[in-house]
Amino acid sequence: MKIRLLVVGHLKEKYWKDAESEYLKRLQPYAKVEVEEIDDLPSSKDASLAEMEEVKNKENAKLLAKIKPSEFVVLLDLSKDEPDSVELSKKVEKWFAAGGSSITFVIGGSLGLSAEMRKRGNASLTLSRMTFTHQMTRIILLEQIYRSFKILHNEPYHK
């Protein structure tokens, strides 16, 4: 099994890098996991809606260029579906079946996902209705993927 996180932005603080390393290590017995980052583009605080849309579209175009037509893509987005951990594990299992044992998760930039990216996604996932930093979202996603594997293998961790 193969999982790829395709993300806008970089982890800067050591504690986020350490957390990511820990979950990547924990996931090794279950899947090959890789994280691929693209640079986030600057946007001024007083940018117009048109300027923000342009930045979002440019970031998403970079993401889309890295996605093959055959990839199964799960978008981290605010959707109506906000599963609990057991429901997510069932979705992960279903997504692997649909994706030929490969899933690409996409975390967009601070301005969100473009209409083109939303069309490309095969599924979407909401981790919470609350707003998290992109760094935090990345770690929460890795932890929930790890928890999904533990649940699917009937191994202790999830309580």
PLY file of the C-alpha trace (Angstrom):
ply
format ascii 1.0
element vertex 159
property float x
property float y
property float z
element edge 158
property int vertex1
property int vertex2
end_header
0.00 0.00 0.00
1.13 3.49 -0.82
0.04 6.85 0.58
1.16 10.24 -0.59
0.43 13.54 1.09
0.61 16.36 -1.43
0.67 19.60 0.53
1.08 23.33 0.13
3.68 24.72 2.50
6.53 23.40 4.58
6.93 22.36 8.18
9.18 24.95 9.77
9.14 24.25 13.48
11.13 21.32 14.86
8.19 19.99 16.89
6.05 19.60 13.74
8.93 17.92 11.91
9.44 15.57 14.87
5.74 14.71 15.00
5.69 14.02 11.26
8.78 11.80 11.54
7.20 9.85 14.38
4.00 9.09 12.45
5.90 8.27 9.26
7.94 5.78 11.31
4.80 4.29 12.90
3.18 3.89 9.48
6.10 1.94 7.96
4.70 -1.53 8.77
1.43 -0.69 7.02
2.20 1.43 3.99
4.85 3.34 2.13
4.09 6.96 2.98
5.65 9.99 1.38
5.06 13.69 1.82
5.53 16.00 -1.12
5.50 19.74 -0.51
5.07 22.67 -2.83
5.85 26.26 -1.91
2.97 28.39 -0.75
2.70 31.62 -2.66
2.69 34.98 -0.91
-0.56 36.87 -0.62
-0.81 40.30 0.94
-3.25 40.90 3.77
-5.05 43.53 1.71
-5.22 41.40 -1.46
-8.40 41.66 -3.49
-10.65 38.64 -4.01
-9.32 38.40 -7.57
-5.71 38.40 -6.34
-6.47 35.73 -3.73
-8.22 33.61 -6.36
-5.17 33.94 -8.62
-2.82 32.78 -5.82
-5.13 29.86 -4.98
-5.35 28.82 -8.64
-1.56 28.99 -9.08
-0.93 26.86 -5.97
-3.56 24.35 -7.07
-2.13 24.22 -10.60
1.22 23.18 -9.06
-0.56 20.46 -7.08
-2.55 19.25 -10.09
0.64 19.01 -12.16
1.93 16.42 -9.67
-1.19 14.22 -9.84
-1.39 11.45 -12.42
-4.74 10.79 -14.09
-4.89 7.30 -12.56
-4.36 8.46 -8.94
-7.12 8.19 -6.35
-7.24 11.65 -4.77
-8.75 12.53 -1.39
-9.11 16.27 -0.77
-8.87 17.68 2.74
-11.77 20.04 2.51
-14.79 21.18 4.42
-17.41 18.75 3.22
-20.56 17.45 4.84
-18.81 14.20 5.70
-16.94 14.37 9.00
-16.27 10.73 9.96
-15.19 9.42 13.32
-12.03 7.30 13.45
-13.78 3.95 12.89
-15.72 5.37 9.92
-12.50 6.82 8.54
-10.77 3.43 8.75
-13.58 1.94 6.63
-13.21 4.79 4.13
-9.44 4.26 3.95
-10.02 0.58 3.22
-12.55 1.48 0.50
-10.25 4.14 -0.98
-7.37 1.67 -1.20
-9.64 -0.74 -3.08
-10.72 2.03 -5.47
-7.21 3.41 -5.87
-5.38 0.18 -6.57
-3.62 0.21 -3.17
-2.60 3.84 -3.55
-4.13 7.04 -2.16
-3.03 10.65 -2.58
-4.27 13.08 0.07
-4.20 16.77 -0.89
-3.93 19.60 1.64
-4.30 22.94 -0.13
-2.94 26.30 0.92
-4.47 28.84 3.28
-6.78 30.08 0.53
-8.25 26.64 -0.05
-8.86 24.48 -3.09
-9.69 25.67 -6.58
-12.76 24.58 -8.53
-10.46 22.60 -10.82
-8.94 20.74 -7.87
-12.39 19.98 -6.47
-13.33 18.45 -9.83
-10.19 16.28 -9.76
-10.77 14.86 -6.30
-12.28 11.39 -6.03
-13.33 11.92 -2.41
-13.11 14.56 0.28
-12.42 14.40 3.96
-13.13 16.82 6.79
-11.05 16.26 9.90
-13.05 18.81 11.88
-15.32 21.78 11.39
-12.77 23.75 13.41
-9.94 25.59 11.69
-6.41 24.21 12.15
-3.07 25.41 10.84
-1.83 23.51 7.80
1.01 22.08 9.85
-1.43 20.79 12.45
-3.76 19.40 9.77
-0.88 17.43 8.31
-0.02 15.84 11.66
-3.66 15.12 12.52
-4.12 13.47 9.12
-1.03 11.28 9.62
-2.23 10.31 13.09
-5.69 9.41 11.80
-4.23 7.35 8.96
-2.10 5.51 11.53
-5.16 5.01 13.75
-7.09 3.68 10.72
-4.46 1.01 10.11
-4.48 0.01 13.77
-8.28 -0.33 13.65
-8.20 -2.27 10.37
-5.62 -4.70 11.81
-7.50 -5.09 15.11
-4.44 -3.83 16.98
-4.57 -1.92 20.25
-4.29 1.84 20.00
-7.76 3.10 19.26
-9.90 3.55 22.37
0 1
1 2
2 3
3 4
4 5
5 6
6 7
7 8
8 9
9 10
10 11
11 12
12 13
13 14
14 15
15 16
16 17
17 18
18 19
19 20
20 21
21 22
22 23
23 24
24 25
25 26
26 27
27 28
28 29
29 30
30 31
31 32
32 33
33 34
34 35
35 36
36 37
37 38
38 39
39 40
40 41
41 42
42 43
43 44
44 45
45 46
46 47
47 48
48 49
49 50
50 51
51 52
52 53
53 54
54 55
55 56
56 57
57 58
58 59
59 60
60 61
61 62
62 63
63 64
64 65
65 66
66 67
67 68
68 69
69 70
70 71
71 72
72 73
73 74
74 75
75 76
76 77
77 78
78 79
79 80
80 81
81 82
82 83
83 84
84 85
85 86
86 87
87 88
88 89
89 90
90 91
91 92
92 93
93 94
94 95
95 96
96 97
97 98
98 99
99 100
100 101
101 102
102 103
103 104
104 105
105 106
106 107
107 108
108 109
109 110
110 111
111 112
112 113
113 114
114 115
115 116
116 117
117 118
118 119
119 120
120 121
121 122
122 123
123 124
124 125
125 126
126 127
127 128
128 129
129 130
130 131
131 132
132 133
133 134
134 135
135 136
136 137
137 138
138 139
139 140
140 141
141 142
142 143
143 144
144 145
145 146
146 147
147 148
148 149
149 150
150 151
151 152
152 153
153 154
154 155
155 156
156 157
157 158
